[in-house]
Amino acid sequence: MASRLLILDPQVGWARRHVQVESTFRLLANWLTVHDLWPRVWITAFYNDEASPFRRLMARWTDFQSAEDWTLLEPYATRTVEVIRRNTYGLPEAFWQTARLSHVDRIVLAGVETDASVCKTAMDAFDRGIGVDIVPSWTASAYGSSGRAHGLAILRKVLGSQHVITEEEALKILRSG
């Protein structure tokens, strides 16, 4: 079986919303480089495209409709990693099929929004029988520390607090699988 690091939306549009978002992604990229773990990474990118429920159901929300928001932050944009496009809080079914075919049984989850997409993706993985671990310092929210704290409280409840882990524990997981 295998483990992967799944990073949700390291994009310019999210980084502009709160200083914590950009610094979180920068710290995570440095950690990945130091530990030479880029080959174990999947990245998502959020697009508020024509098929997005955000356009249909939240008409007032018009962000992420252009490259100005879509663009991946450096160094994510220049790394050779798989980028999964998404237009919902969760991930498309094709992603879960890829995870299954790749024999991924554990995901370390990072990115934005701790209080929305990170929670949704973690619960979707759990429901599919995939173990999920979260490193708090690798998550961020456009609502700052309070948004992240609320999301982490939910994750501790739905996954169990033993799945909110340290960077050292994440390193062991990613190197072992």
HELIX and SHEET records of a PDB file:
HELIX    1   1 VAL A   12  ALA A   15  1                                   4    
HELIX    2   2 VAL A   19  VAL A   34  1                                  16    
HELIX    3   3 TRP A   38  ARG A   40  5                                   3    
HELIX    4   4 PRO A   53  LEU A   57  1                                   5    
HELIX    5   5 ALA A   67  TRP A   70  1                                   4    
HELIX    6   6 TYR A   76  THR A   78  5                                   3    
HELIX    7   7 GLU A   93  LEU A  101  1                                   9    
HELIX    8   8 THR A  114  VAL A  118  3                                   5    
HELIX    9   9 CYS A  119  ASP A  127  1                                   9    
HELIX   10  10 GLY A  144  LEU A  159  1                                  16    
HELIX   11  11 SER A  161  HIS A  163  5                                   3    
HELIX   12  12 GLU A  167  SER A  176  1                                  10    
SHEET    1   A 5 GLU A  82  ARG A  86  0                                        
SHEET    2   A 5 VAL A  41  PHE A  46  1                                        
SHEET    3   A 5 ALA A   2  LEU A   8  1                                        
SHEET    4   A 5 VAL A 104  VAL A 112  1                                        
SHEET    5   A 5 GLY A 131  ALA A 140  1                                        
END                                                                             
